[in-house]
Amino acid sequence: MRLRAAILVCGVAMSSAAGVDAWADSGAELSSIVVIATRITESSFDLPVSIDRVDRGTIANGQLQVNLSESLITVPGVSVESRQNYAQDLQLSVRGFGARSSFGVRGLRLYSDGIPGTMPDGQGQFSQFDLGSADRIEVLRGPFSALYGNSSGGVIAIFTEDAKPGHLIDGTAEYGTFNFQRYALKTEGDDGVVNYVVDAAHFQTDGYRFHSNAERDNFNAKMRVATSDTSKLTLVANVVETPFVQDPLGLTRAQLGANPRQAGVGAITFNTRKSLDQEQLGAVYEDKLSANDDLSSMVYTDTAPPRSFKPSR
């Protein structure tokens, strides 16, 4: 039996090797995946890190484009849960980093077109991530303090798409249960010198539970201007307004069994809720000095951190 098993293993190995040689001789090549969340543009195959790239098709096809959990659910090592509570955002962890956060995101670095979405204390939120005009999402799994400083047990970076040649205006309207509504309008254009993408979206829902109404407005714009044959200037603007998001709070096991749609104790009495108004502006100047040397410089600013209201205990 052992001799037969050994012969079988050798035969399979030889067949596999022959198949690999035949494929190599055919000259077939796989398209390389280029990422830039590692600070410099590199092929993902050449990097000594665990990295995934979620492309535009995965973000948009068959998705509501409201929550980041829609796109990251299939990324290995990433646990992202939508609690359907827009006052507390998604519950996200990367290889365990961020798993102990009770609200928001901690222990991970978030970037939107290179602009940090994580505060110095390590807390971040996804509200400014506009999925309607996102070209890709890059996820670095593992500690990257050498590249990004503290609170970088993982990195999630989203990049706005570039406009295709010509001009386009596109709009969508979506409706669902619990008064789910999403309206989006996007325009883009490229004339060879100026490339721009402007996207605006409105989202609202009454929520599954009582006292869980939510409303959010997103605006995202990117314009790239070719200042010379080797240099370009990119301007980005991002605005998110959440004027009214109710927090139904948590339920005990007994409350969940009695009525899973009810609000938690104190939610209605204290009218627990969150409002958010944030603007981000950024400018990136890039110049190719030589075949192997590039110059890149970024400046950015953001205002108005989120404001939340919860009952005291």
C-alpha positions as CSV (number, residue, x, y, z in Angstrom):
1,M,0.0,0.0,0.0
2,R,2.8,2.4,0.8
3,L,4.6,1.6,-2.4
4,R,1.4,2.3,-4.4
5,A,0.9,5.6,-2.6
6,A,4.4,6.6,-3.3
7,I,4.1,5.8,-7.0
8,L,0.8,7.7,-7.2
9,V,2.3,10.8,-5.5
10,C,5.3,10.8,-7.9
11,G,3.0,10.4,-10.9
12,V,0.9,13.4,-9.8
13,A,4.0,15.5,-9.2
14,M,5.5,14.7,-12.6
15,S,2.2,15.5,-14.3
16,S,2.0,18.9,-12.4
17,A,5.5,19.7,-13.3
18,A,4.9,18.9,-17.0
19,G,1.8,21.1,-16.9
20,V,3.7,24.0,-15.4
21,D,6.5,23.7,-18.0
22,A,3.9,23.6,-20.8
23,W,2.2,26.7,-19.5
24,A,5.6,28.5,-19.1
25,D,6.5,27.5,-22.7
26,S,3.2,29.0,-24.0
27,G,4.4,32.4,-22.9
28,A,1.1,33.2,-21.1
29,E,1.3,36.0,-18.6
30,L,-1.1,37.1,-15.8
31,S,-1.9,40.8,-15.6
32,S,-0.1,42.4,-12.7
33,I,-2.0,44.1,-9.8
34,V,-0.5,47.5,-8.9
35,V,-1.1,49.0,-5.5
36,I,-0.1,52.3,-4.0
37,A,-1.3,52.0,-0.4
38,T,2.3,51.0,0.4
39,R,3.4,54.6,-0.1
40,I,5.1,53.8,-3.4
41,T,3.6,52.2,-6.5
42,E,4.5,48.5,-6.6
43,S,3.2,45.3,-8.0
44,S,1.3,43.3,-5.3
45,F,3.3,40.2,-6.3
46,D,6.6,41.9,-5.3
47,L,5.5,43.1,-1.9
48,P,6.4,41.2,1.3
49,V,3.0,42.1,2.8
50,S,-0.6,40.7,2.8
51,I,-2.6,43.0,0.6
52,D,-5.8,42.8,-1.3
53,R,-7.3,45.1,-3.9
54,V,-11.1,45.4,-4.4
55,D,-11.9,46.7,-7.8
56,R,-14.7,48.9,-9.1
57,G,-16.8,46.0,-10.3
58,T,-16.9,44.4,-6.8
59,I,-17.8,47.7,-5.3
60,A,-20.6,48.6,-7.7
61,N,-22.1,45.5,-9.2
62,G,-25.2,44.4,-7.3
63,Q,-24.3,46.5,-4.3
64,L,-26.1,49.4,-2.6
65,Q,-22.8,51.3,-2.2
66,V,-23.9,52.5,1.2
67,N,-21.7,50.5,3.6
68,L,-18.1,49.4,3.3
69,S,-19.1,46.0,4.5
70,E,-20.6,45.2,1.1
71,S,-17.2,45.3,-0.5
72,L,-14.8,44.0,2.2
73,I,-16.8,41.0,3.3
74,T,-14.8,38.6,1.0
75,V,-11.3,40.0,1.9
76,P,-9.4,37.3,4.0
77,G,-8.4,38.3,7.5
78,V,-11.0,41.1,7.6
79,S,-14.1,40.9,9.7
80,V,-16.6,43.7,8.9
81,E,-20.1,43.7,10.3
82,S,-22.9,46.1,9.6
83,R,-24.9,46.5,12.8
84,Q,-27.5,48.5,10.9
85,N,-26.8,51.3,13.4
86,Y,-25.5,54.3,11.6
87,A,-24.8,56.1,14.8
88,Q,-22.1,53.6,15.7
89,D,-20.8,52.8,12.2
90,L,-19.4,49.4,11.2
91,Q,-17.7,46.9,13.4
92,L,-14.3,46.3,11.7
93,S,-11.2,44.3,12.6
94,V,-8.2,43.2,10.6
95,R,-6.5,40.1,12.0
96,G,-7.9,41.0,15.4
97,F,-6.8,44.6,15.4
98,G,-9.9,46.8,16.2
99,A,-12.0,43.9,17.6
100,R,-12.4,45.5,21.0
101,S,-13.8,48.7,19.7
102,S,-17.3,49.3,21.0
103,F,-18.0,52.0,18.4
104,G,-16.2,53.5,15.4
105,V,-12.9,52.0,14.3
106,R,-9.7,51.8,16.4
107,G,-6.3,50.3,15.8
108,L,-6.6,50.7,12.0
109,R,-5.6,53.4,9.6
110,L,-8.1,54.8,7.1
111,Y,-7.3,56.8,4.0
112,S,-9.4,58.5,1.4
113,D,-7.4,59.5,-1.7
114,G,-4.3,59.7,0.6
115,I,-6.1,61.9,3.2
116,P,-6.1,60.3,6.7
117,G,-9.5,59.4,8.1
118,T,-8.0,58.4,11.5
119,M,-7.5,60.8,14.3
120,P,-4.2,61.0,16.4
121,D,-5.8,58.9,19.1
122,G,-6.4,56.0,16.7
123,Q,-10.2,56.4,16.2
124,G,-11.7,56.7,12.8
125,Q,-14.9,56.4,10.9
126,F,-16.1,55.5,7.4
127,S,-18.7,58.2,6.7
128,Q,-16.4,60.2,4.3
129,F,-15.8,57.1,2.2
130,D,-17.8,57.7,-1.0
131,L,-18.4,54.3,-2.7
132,G,-20.3,55.8,-5.6
133,S,-17.1,57.2,-7.3
134,A,-14.6,54.7,-5.8
135,D,-12.2,53.1,-8.3
136,R,-10.7,50.6,-5.8
137,I,-10.1,49.8,-2.2
138,E,-6.7,48.5,-1.0
139,V,-6.5,46.6,2.2
140,L,-3.1,45.9,4.0
141,R,-3.4,43.2,6.6
142,G,-0.9,43.2,9.5
143,P,1.0,45.8,11.6
144,F,2.4,48.7,9.5
145,S,3.7,51.1,12.2
146,A,6.9,51.6,10.2
147,L,5.0,53.1,7.3
148,Y,2.0,54.7,9.0
149,G,2.9,55.3,12.7
150,N,0.7,54.3,15.6
151,S,-2.8,52.6,15.3
152,S,-1.9,50.8,12.1
153,G,-2.7,47.2,12.8
154,G,-4.1,47.3,9.2
155,V,-4.7,49.9,6.5
156,I,-7.8,50.5,4.4
157,A,-7.3,53.0,1.6
158,I,-10.0,54.1,-0.9
159,F,-9.2,55.8,-4.2
160,T,-11.5,57.9,-6.4
161,E,-11.7,56.8,-10.0
162,D,-10.4,58.7,-13.0
163,A,-12.8,59.9,-15.7
164,K,-12.8,58.2,-19.0
165,P,-12.3,60.2,-22.2
166,G,-15.3,62.3,-23.1
167,H,-18.1,63.5,-20.8
168,L,-20.7,61.6,-18.8
169,I,-23.7,62.3,-16.6
170,D,-25.2,59.4,-14.6
171,G,-27.9,59.2,-12.0
172,T,-29.4,56.4,-9.9
173,A,-32.4,56.0,-7.6
174,E,-32.9,53.1,-5.2
175,Y,-35.8,52.1,-2.9
176,G,-36.2,49.4,-0.3
177,T,-38.0,48.2,2.8
178,F,-38.0,50.4,6.0
179,N,-38.2,53.5,3.8
180,F,-34.7,52.9,2.4
181,Q,-33.9,55.5,-0.2
182,R,-30.7,56.4,-2.1
183,Y,-30.3,58.9,-4.8
184,A,-27.0,59.6,-6.6
185,L,-25.8,61.9,-9.4
186,K,-22.3,61.7,-10.9
187,T,-20.7,63.6,-13.7
188,E,-17.2,63.1,-15.1
189,G,-15.1,64.2,-18.1
190,D,-11.6,64.2,-19.6
191,D,-10.4,66.4,-22.4
192,G,-6.7,65.4,-22.3
193,V,-5.7,68.3,-20.0
194,V,-8.4,68.3,-17.2
195,N,-9.8,65.1,-15.8
196,Y,-12.6,65.5,-13.2
197,V,-15.1,63.3,-11.3
198,V,-18.0,64.8,-9.2
199,D,-20.3,62.5,-7.2
200,A,-23.2,63.4,-4.8
201,A,-25.4,61.0,-3.0
202,H,-28.3,61.1,-0.5
203,F,-29.2,58.1,1.7
204,Q,-31.9,57.7,4.3
205,T,-33.7,54.9,6.1
206,D,-36.2,54.4,9.0
207,G,-34.2,51.4,10.2
208,Y,-35.4,48.0,11.3
209,R,-35.6,49.0,15.0
210,F,-37.5,51.8,16.6
211,H,-35.5,55.0,17.0
212,S,-33.0,54.1,14.3
213,N,-33.7,56.6,11.6
214,A,-30.7,57.7,9.6
215,E,-29.9,60.3,7.0
216,R,-26.6,61.0,5.2
217,D,-25.4,63.2,2.4
218,N,-22.0,62.6,0.6
219,F,-20.2,64.8,-1.9
220,N,-16.9,63.7,-3.4
221,A,-14.9,65.5,-6.2
222,K,-11.5,65.0,-7.8
223,M,-9.9,67.1,-10.5
224,R,-6.5,66.4,-12.1
225,V,-4.8,69.0,-14.3
226,A,-1.7,68.3,-16.4
227,T,0.5,71.2,-15.6
228,S,3.3,70.0,-18.0
229,D,4.3,66.9,-19.9
230,T,5.8,65.4,-16.7
231,S,3.8,67.0,-13.9
232,K,0.2,67.1,-12.7
233,L,-1.8,68.7,-9.9
234,T,-4.7,66.8,-8.3
235,L,-7.3,68.5,-6.2
236,V,-9.7,66.5,-4.0
237,A,-12.7,67.6,-1.9
238,N,-14.9,65.4,0.3
239,V,-18.0,66.5,2.3
240,V,-20.2,64.4,4.5
241,E,-23.3,65.6,6.4
242,T,-25.3,63.4,8.8
243,P,-27.8,65.8,10.3
244,F,-29.9,63.1,11.9
245,V,-28.9,59.6,13.0
246,Q,-30.7,58.0,15.9
247,D,-29.1,55.4,18.1
248,P,-31.4,52.6,19.3
249,L,-28.8,51.3,21.8
250,G,-28.3,47.6,22.6
251,L,-30.8,45.0,23.9
252,T,-30.5,42.3,26.6
253,R,-31.2,38.7,25.7
254,A,-34.6,39.0,27.3
255,Q,-35.5,42.2,25.4
256,L,-34.3,40.7,22.1
257,G,-36.5,37.6,22.7
258,A,-39.5,39.8,23.6
259,N,-39.3,42.3,20.7
260,P,-36.1,42.5,18.5
261,R,-37.3,45.8,17.0
262,Q,-37.6,47.7,20.2
263,A,-35.2,50.5,21.3
264,G,-32.9,50.0,24.2
265,V,-33.5,51.4,27.7
266,G,-33.0,55.2,27.7
267,A,-32.8,55.6,23.9
268,I,-36.2,57.3,23.5
269,T,-36.1,59.1,26.9
270,F,-32.7,60.7,26.2
271,N,-33.2,60.8,22.4
272,T,-29.8,59.2,21.8
273,R,-28.4,60.3,18.4
274,K,-25.4,61.5,16.4
275,S,-24.8,64.3,14.0
276,L,-21.8,64.7,11.8
277,D,-20.5,67.5,9.5
278,Q,-17.1,67.1,8.0
279,E,-15.2,68.6,5.1
280,Q,-11.9,67.5,3.7
281,L,-9.7,69.3,1.1
282,G,-6.5,68.1,-0.4
283,A,-4.0,68.9,-3.2
284,V,-1.3,66.6,-4.6
285,Y,1.5,67.7,-6.9
286,E,3.4,65.0,-8.8
287,D,6.4,65.4,-11.1
288,K,8.4,62.7,-12.9
289,L,12.0,63.9,-12.6
290,S,13.5,61.0,-14.5
291,A,12.9,57.4,-15.5
292,N,13.5,56.3,-11.9
293,D,12.8,59.4,-9.8
294,D,9.4,60.8,-8.9
295,L,8.4,63.8,-6.8
296,S,5.1,63.9,-4.9
297,S,3.8,66.4,-2.4
298,M,0.5,66.6,-0.6
299,V,-1.3,69.1,1.6
300,Y,-4.7,68.6,3.2
301,T,-7.1,69.9,5.8
302,D,-10.3,68.7,7.4
303,T,-12.8,70.2,9.9
304,A,-15.6,69.4,12.3
305,P,-15.2,66.1,14.1
306,P,-18.4,64.0,14.7
307,R,-20.7,64.9,17.5
308,S,-22.6,62.2,19.4
309,F,-25.2,62.3,22.2
310,K,-25.7,59.3,24.4
311,P,-27.3,58.9,27.9
312,S,-25.0,59.2,30.9
313,R,-24.7,56.1,33.1
